Amino acid sequence: MKNVGDIFDELGGTGAVARIIEVKHSAASEMKRRNSIPVRYWPLLVTGAQARGVELDNDVLVKVHASTVPERAA
């Protein structure tokens, strides 16, 4: 998984992610649109992924998050 969209796809879409992280569909949809999942939802995502047989852990989430943060000029 290389981006937030990949995570959503692997977990079954926006509705599935919303159920996993216990938010409204619109909130999950906004996370996908922004290409950013707040860290507070990561434990629920990891647990939900494991329950579905999807390999997702904090290392993957960190890499995805880091790839969305623009580099600052030196």
ROGU-277253 format. One record per residue: residue in three letters; x, y, z of N, C-alpha, C, O in turn. Coordinates in steps of 0.05 Angstrom, whole numbers, padded with zeros to 5 digits, always signed. Example, Ala and Ser with C-alpha at 12.3 -4.5 7.8 and 13.67 -1.06 7.14 Angstrom:
// residues 2
PT | ala | +00264 | -00114 | +00156 | +00246 | -00090 | +00156 | +00264 | -00066 | +00156 | +00285 | -00066 | +00169
PT | ser | +00257 | -00045 | +00142 | +00273 | -00021 | +00143 | +00258 | +00001 | +00157 | +00268 | +00023 | +00161
This chain:
// residues 74
PT | met | +00017 | -00023 | +00000 | +00000 | +00000 | +00000 | +00018 | +00025 | +00000 | +00036 | +00028 | +00017
PT | lys | +00012 | +00042 | -00019 | +00029 | +00066 | -00022 | +00016 | +00092 | -00016 | +00029 | +00113 | -00014
PT | asn | -00011 | +00091 | -00014 | -00026 | +00116 | -00008 | -00052 | +00109 | +00006 | -00059 | +00086 | +00009
PT | val | -00065 | +00130 | +00015 | -00090 | +00127 | +00030 | -00111 | +00112 | +00014 | -00126 | +00095 | +00024
PT | gly | -00112 | +00118 | -00012 | -00131 | +00105 | -00030 | -00127 | +00075 | -00030 | -00146 | +00059 | -00030
PT | asp | -00102 | +00066 | -00030 | -00095 | +00037 | -00029 | -00106 | +00025 | -00004 | -00117 | +00003 | -00004
PT | ile | -00102 | +00039 | +00019 | -00112 | +00028 | +00044 | -00142 | +00025 | +00044 | -00152 | +00004 | +00052
PT | phe | -00156 | +00045 | +00034 | -00185 | +00044 | +00032 | -00194 | +00020 | +00014 | -00212 | +00005 | +00021
PT | asp | -00180 | +00017 | -00008 | -00187 | -00004 | -00027 | -00183 | -00031 | -00014 | -00200 | -00049 | -00016
PT | glu | -00160 | -00035 | -00001 | -00154 | -00061 | +00011 | -00173 | -00068 | +00034 | -00179 | -00092 | +00038
PT | leu | -00184 | -00048 | +00047 | -00202 | -00053 | +00070 | -00231 | -00055 | +00061 | -00249 | -00060 | +00077
PT | gly | -00237 | -00051 | +00035 | -00264 | -00054 | +00025 | -00279 | -00029 | +00018 | -00303 | -00030 | +00014
PT | gly | -00265 | -00006 | +00018 | -00278 | +00019 | +00010 | -00284 | +00037 | +00033 | -00278 | +00031 | +00056
PT | thr | -00295 | +00060 | +00026 | -00300 | +00081 | +00045 | -00319 | +00072 | +00067 | -00314 | +00078 | +00091
PT | gly | -00340 | +00058 | +00060 | -00359 | +00049 | +00080 | -00347 | +00030 | +00100 | -00352 | +00032 | +00124
PT | ala | -00330 | +00012 | +00090 | -00317 | -00007 | +00108 | -00297 | +00007 | +00127 | -00296 | +00001 | +00150
PT | val | -00282 | +00026 | +00116 | -00264 | +00041 | +00133 | -00279 | +00057 | +00154 | -00271 | +00058 | +00177
PT | ala | -00301 | +00069 | +00146 | -00318 | +00085 | +00165 | -00327 | +00067 | +00188 | -00326 | +00075 | +00211
PT | arg | -00335 | +00042 | +00182 | -00344 | +00024 | +00203 | -00321 | +00016 | +00220 | -00323 | +00014 | +00245
PT | ile | -00298 | +00010 | +00208 | -00274 | +00002 | +00224 | -00265 | +00023 | +00243 | -00259 | +00017 | +00266
PT | ile | -00265 | +00048 | +00234 | -00255 | +00070 | +00252 | -00277 | +00084 | +00267 | -00273 | +00104 | +00281
PT | glu | -00301 | +00074 | +00263 | -00325 | +00084 | +00278 | -00330 | +00113 | +00274 | -00334 | +00129 | +00293
PT | val | -00331 | +00121 | +00248 | -00339 | +00148 | +00241 | -00360 | +00147 | +00220 | -00366 | +00126 | +00208
PT | lys | -00373 | +00170 | +00214 | -00392 | +00171 | +00192 | -00379 | +00168 | +00165 | -00355 | +00173 | +00162
PT | his | -00394 | +00158 | +00146 | -00384 | +00154 | +00119 | -00371 | +00179 | +00108 | -00350 | +00179 | +00095
PT | ser | -00384 | +00202 | +00113 | -00374 | +00227 | +00103 | -00347 | +00234 | +00115 | -00330 | +00246 | +00101
PT | ala | -00342 | +00227 | +00140 | -00316 | +00233 | +00153 | -00294 | +00216 | +00140 | -00272 | +00226 | +00134
PT | ala | -00300 | +00191 | +00135 | -00280 | +00173 | +00122 | -00275 | +00182 | +00093 | -00253 | +00182 | +00084
PT | ser | -00297 | +00191 | +00080 | -00294 | +00201 | +00052 | -00276 | +00225 | +00051 | -00260 | +00228 | +00033
PT | glu | -00279 | +00242 | +00071 | -00262 | +00266 | +00072 | -00233 | +00259 | +00077 | -00215 | +00271 | +00066
PT | met | -00228 | +00239 | +00094 | -00200 | +00230 | +00098 | -00188 | +00220 | +00072 | -00165 | +00226 | +00066
PT | lys | -00204 | +00205 | +00057 | -00194 | +00194 | +00032 | -00189 | +00217 | +00012 | -00168 | +00218 | -00001
PT | arg | -00207 | +00236 | +00011 | -00203 | +00259 | -00007 | -00178 | +00275 | +00000 | -00164 | +00284 | -00017
PT | arg | -00174 | +00279 | +00026 | -00150 | +00294 | +00036 | -00124 | +00277 | +00034 | -00102 | +00288 | +00037
PT | asn | -00128 | +00251 | +00029 | -00105 | +00233 | +00028 | -00090 | +00233 | +00055 | -00065 | +00233 | +00056
PT | ser | -00106 | +00233 | +00077 | -00094 | +00233 | +00104 | -00113 | +00221 | +00124 | -00137 | +00228 | +00126
PT | ile | -00102 | +00202 | +00139 | -00117 | +00189 | +00161 | -00105 | +00198 | +00187 | -00081 | +00192 | +00192
PT | pro | -00120 | +00212 | +00204 | -00109 | +00220 | +00230 | -00098 | +00197 | +00246 | -00109 | +00175 | +00247
PT | val | -00076 | +00202 | +00260 | -00062 | +00181 | +00275 | -00080 | +00168 | +00296 | -00077 | +00145 | +00302
PT | arg | -00099 | +00183 | +00307 | -00117 | +00171 | +00327 | -00133 | +00148 | +00317 | -00142 | +00132 | +00334
PT | tyr | -00136 | +00145 | +00291 | -00151 | +00122 | +00280 | -00133 | +00098 | +00273 | -00144 | +00077 | +00266
PT | trp | -00107 | +00101 | +00274 | -00089 | +00080 | +00265 | -00093 | +00054 | +00281 | -00094 | +00033 | +00268
PT | pro | -00096 | +00055 | +00307 | -00100 | +00029 | +00321 | -00125 | +00014 | +00312 | -00124 | -00010 | +00309
PT | leu | -00146 | +00028 | +00307 | -00171 | +00015 | +00297 | -00166 | +00004 | +00269 | -00176 | -00017 | +00263
PT | leu | -00152 | +00019 | +00252 | -00146 | +00009 | +00225 | -00130 | -00016 | +00226 | -00136 | -00035 | +00211
PT | val | -00109 | -00017 | +00242 | -00092 | -00041 | +00244 | -00108 | -00065 | +00254 | -00106 | -00087 | +00243
PT | thr | -00124 | -00061 | +00275 | -00141 | -00082 | +00285 | -00162 | -00091 | +00265 | -00166 | -00115 | +00261
PT | gly | -00174 | -00072 | +00251 | -00194 | -00079 | +00231 | -00182 | -00094 | +00207 | -00194 | -00112 | +00196
PT | ala | -00158 | -00086 | +00200 | -00144 | -00099 | +00177 | -00137 | -00127 | +00185 | -00141 | -00146 | +00169
PT | gln | -00127 | -00131 | +00209 | -00120 | -00158 | +00218 | -00144 | -00176 | +00218 | -00142 | -00200 | +00210
PT | ala | -00167 | -00166 | +00226 | -00192 | -00182 | +00226 | -00201 | -00190 | +00199 | -00215 | -00210 | +00195
PT | arg | -00192 | -00175 | +00178 | -00200 | -00180 | +00151 | -00177 | -00194 | +00135 | -00180 | -00198 | +00111
PT | gly | -00156 | -00200 | +00149 | -00133 | -00213 | +00135 | -00117 | -00195 | +00117 | -00103 | -00205 | +00099
PT | val | -00118 | -00169 | +00123 | -00103 | -00150 | +00107 | -00078 | -00142 | +00122 | -00080 | -00136 | +00146
PT | glu | -00056 | -00143 | +00109 | -00030 | -00136 | +00122 | -00027 | -00106 | +00123 | -00019 | -00093 | +00104
PT | leu | -00033 | -00095 | +00146 | -00031 | -00066 | +00151 | -00021 | -00063 | +00179 | -00033 | -00072 | +00198
PT | asp | +00001 | -00049 | +00182 | +00012 | -00044 | +00209 | +00020 | -00014 | +00211 | +00018 | +00001 | +00192
PT | asn | +00030 | -00007 | +00234 | +00038 | +00021 | +00238 | +00061 | +00029 | +00220 | +00062 | +00052 | +00211
PT | asp | +00079 | +00011 | +00213 | +00100 | +00018 | +00194 | +00089 | +00027 | +00167 | +00099 | +00046 | +00155
PT | val | +00070 | +00012 | +00157 | +00057 | +00019 | +00132 | +00044 | +00046 | +00134 | +00046 | +00063 | +00117
PT | leu | +00029 | +00050 | +00156 | +00015 | +00076 | +00160 | +00035 | +00099 | +00162 | +00029 | +00121 | +00151
PT | val | +00057 | +00095 | +00174 | +00077 | +00116 | +00176 | +00088 | +00123 | +00148 | +00091 | +00146 | +00141
PT | lys | +00094 | +00102 | +00133 | +00105 | +00107 | +00106 | +00085 | +00122 | +00088 | +00092 | +00140 | +00074
PT | val | +00059 | +00114 | +00090 | +00039 | +00127 | +00074 | +00036 | +00156 | +00084 | +00035 | +00174 | +00067
PT | his | +00036 | +00160 | +00109 | +00034 | +00187 | +00120 | +00057 | +00204 | +00112 | +00054 | +00227 | +00103
PT | ala | +00081 | +00193 | +00114 | +00106 | +00208 | +00107 | +00106 | +00215 | +00077 | +00117 | +00236 | +00070
PT | ser | +00095 | +00198 | +00061 | +00095 | +00204 | +00032 | +00076 | +00227 | +00025 | +00078 | +00238 | +00003
PT | thr | +00058 | +00234 | +00043 | +00039 | +00255 | +00037 | +00048 | +00282 | +00047 | +00036 | +00303 | +00041
PT | val | +00068 | +00282 | +00064 | +00078 | +00307 | +00076 | +00098 | +00320 | +00057 | +00119 | +00308 | +00051
PT | pro | +00093 | +00344 | +00048 | +00111 | +00357 | +00029 | +00138 | +00363 | +00043 | +00140 | +00370 | +00066
PT | glu | +00159 | +00359 | +00028 | +00186 | +00365 | +00038 | +00189 | +00395 | +00042 | +00181 | +00411 | +00025
PT | arg | +00202 | +00403 | +00063 | +00208 | +00431 | +00068 | +00234 | +00438 | +00056 | +00253 | +00422 | +00055
PT | ala | +00236 | +00463 | +00046 | +00261 | +00472 | +00034 | +00282 | +00476 | +00057 | +00275 | +00483 | +00079
PT | ala | +00306 | +00470 | +00051 | +00328 | +00472 | +00071 | +00334 | +00500 | +00078 | +00352 | +00505 | +00094
